[in-house]
Amino acid sequence: MSSSFYYLTVATGNDFIQSYTQYSLKSLLKTGVQPDDIHCSVNTEKDYKLLRKLVPEIKNTKITNEKYDHVVWSYMKGKRKHSFFKSAALCKTFSSPIDKHLVSFDGDVLWYKNPEEFLLTKKNKTWFHHGKDLQKRCSVNKSKINIDDYDSLCQYINPAMAYLFIKHKIQHLPDREVVAGFYVLHPKDHAVLQLTYEYVQDIAKMFKKDDSAGEQKPFNAALCKLAIDWHGGSKFFCPEHVQYFDHFFGSKDQKEAFLSKVKVLNL
């Protein structure tokens, strides 16, 4: 039976591909998802050769060849700059929607069981695995925020997102900010990928040391600009996900948990 989903992850750099991406892809293959439904976008020929060596089953591999030397983000010792490539790869690998739902996942996701059954329960509209309750993080009530004022917005959302709200006259202030590391994108919402890439370019030379640098705030701003009706936004809303996958989120303790699980899965 044909799948309702196509899976896409992006990766660049020897360390990330060897430490994370190869295991994420191998775990997904191990669940029985067909290689033809799995895609990976890399940035260079070197990336391509390494991935094909480590996971030869994944033949749907595209080289994005995105230049991002101009990006000034130094947060996380400069690693955040790679998210500029991520936004470009997501936009350019599938420039137009196809008749399936896109499952976008970061390289620090491990899969345990074929996720089709789980994902089918989420596909009626765009769905996010995790996110943050903005009101809980903010001492000012959302109703008190002036959506047309940068300083007021910065009391509720991060500076990069606030900047994009003002520049692009975004008028929808969300209750939750989504995490862009794992989501199911409905084909009707595909335009969010192009708009995110445009917004990432807007802030490429700004917010050098701020944790709001990267693709996640532009992604959330694009969701708001397009007024996309999505659901989910917390892993605690769907505890059953642990049967199918985990997203380890890249922090130090989570990296150790990821590598430990890789050994358990015998990848």
N, C-alpha and C positions, 0 to 999 in steps of 0.2 A: 504494500500500500504506500502511495506517495505521501511524503511528509508535508505537514502544513507549515513547516518552518525551514528557514535556512540560517545557519549559524556563522557568525563572523567575529573573529578576534583580530587585533592588530598588534604588531610587535616590531621593535627595532633594537639593535645592539646585541652583541654576543651574550652578555651577562643575563639580560632579561629573557632572551630566547632559550638559553640553556637552563636557567634556574627556574623559570616559570612556564613559558608558553608551550614548550614541548610536552610538559606533563599535563597541562590543561587539555591540550589536543588529544594526547594519548588516552587520557581518562574518558574523554567524550567518545572517542572511537570504541573504547572498551565497553561502553554501554550499549553498543549496537547501532548508534546513529551512523548512517551511511556516509562514506567519505565524500560523495558527490554533493551532499548537503552542507558540507563544512568548508569554510573559506578563511583564509588568513591573508592579511595585507601586511607587507613588510616595506621598509623604506629604501633598501639598497640591494644591489646584486649580491653583496656579501651576506646580508641577512637571508636572502632567498636561498643561496647555496647551503647555508647552515641549516635552515629549517627543512629543506628537502632531504638533507642528510639525516637529520634527527627524526623526522616524521615523514617518510617518503610516501605514505598513503594519502597525504593531503596534497592533491594536485592543483586545487583551486587556490593558487598563491599568486598574488599580484604585487608588483613593485610600484610603490607610490612615487618614489623619488622626489619627496618634498623637501625644499630648502627651508631651514628655520634657524639659520645662524643669526638672523636679526632679532630673534626673540630675546628679551632681556631678563626673563624670569630666573632668579637665582634661588628661589625657595627650594628646599629639599636638596641642597647642594647642586642645583641645576637640573635635577631629574625631571622637575615639573615641565621643563621645556619640551620634553618628548610628547606631552599631551597636545602640543600644536600639531605634531605629525598625526596623532590619533584622530583629531577632528578632520584633518585633510583626508586621511585614509578612509574613514567612515563615509565621507561625502563622495569621494572619487571612485571607490571600488564599485559601488552601485549608485550611479548618478541618478537613476530613475528607479521607482519601485517595481518590484515584480509581484507576481500573484501568490506570494507567500508572506508570512510574517518574519521579520528580521529578529533574530536573537543575537543581541550584541553582548559580548562578555569579555572581561579583562582576563589577562593571563594568570591572575591569581585566583581563578575559579577552578575548582576540581569537581568532577562529575562522578556520581556513584551508580546511577540507574538511568535508563533511557528516559529523558525528561518530557517526552511528547505528551504523555497522559497528564502530567502536571501542568504543562504549558497550555494545553487545550482549555483548561479552566480559566485562563487569564486572557485569552486572545480576543475577546469581544471588543476591547479597545486597548490602546497602548498601556503597558503595565511595567511598573518599576519594582524591583525586588526590595530596594531599601531607600531610605531618605531620612530627613531630619525635620522635626516639628519646630518650625521657626519661632512660634510664640513662646515655647518653653525655653528657648535660647535668648529671648529678648525681654528686657524689663519693661519695655513700652508696649502697650496694647496696640495691636495692628490697626485698630480704628483711629488711633491718634497719629498715624504716619501720614505725612504729606507726600503723596506719590510723585509729585512734581518738584520735590526739593531733595537735592543730593544728600545734605547733612541729615535730614529727617529719615531718608531711606536707609542710610548707614546705621541707624539705630536698630534696623530690622533685618537687613540683608547685607552681605559683604560688599566692600567698596567696588570691586570690579562689576558685580551685578548691578549695583546702584548706578554706576557710571553708564552702563548699557541701557538701563531703564530711562535715564534722562536723555541720552543721545538719540534713542530710537522711539521715544515717547510711548513707552510701554505702560499700559494702564491696568494690567491685571496683577495684583499683589497676591502671591500664593500663601497657603497655610503651611505647606511643606516644601522643602527643597529636596529634590531627588538626587540620589547617587547614580552617576552615569556608568557604573562599572558592570551592571547587569540589567538588561531590560528587554522587553518584547515590543517591537515597534510595529504598529498596525500600518499596512501599506498606505492608507489615506493620510498618515502623518509623516510621510517620508521627507517632506520639505524641511523638517526640523534639522536634518543633517547638514544641508546646504547653509541654512541660516546660522547654525552653530559655527560652522567654519568661517563665515563672514564676521561673526561677532568675536571669534578668537583672534582674527586678524586685527580687529579694532583695538584689542588690548595687548598686542604682542610687544609693544614698546612701553608698556605701563605696568605699574604694580610690581616692580622688580623684586622686592623682598616680601611681598604680602602673600599670605596663604590663599588669597582669593585669585591669584594667578592660576592659569590653567584652562582646561576646556569645560570644567563642570559648571562654573558660574555662567559662561556664555550659553551652555546647553540649557540651563534653567531659564535664562532670559529668553531664549528662543521659544521654549515651551509656552512662556507667558505671552510673548508677542503674537504667537499663532493661536493662542487661547485653546491649546490642545486639551481635550477632555481625557485625562488619564486616570488610572487607578493604581492601587498598591501604595508603595512608598514606605514600607517598613517590613523588615524580615520577620518581625514579631506578628504581623498580620497573617503570615502563612508558615506556621511552625513545621508543617509537613514538608517544606522544602529540603529539610536535612536528609530525607530519604534519597533525594535526587542530586543535590549539589551543595557546595559551600563556597562563599566568596570570602577570601581571607583578608582583603582590604590593605595588605601591604605594610602594616606596622611591624615593628621588630618581633614582638611575641607571636604575631600572626604568621610571619615568615617562618618561624620555627615550627608552628603548628602545620603550616602548608607542607614543609619538607618532611615532617613526621608522617603526615597522611600519605604523601607520595610513596614512602616506604611500605606503609600498610597496604596500599593498593598495588604494590609490586610493579611500578611503572618504570 
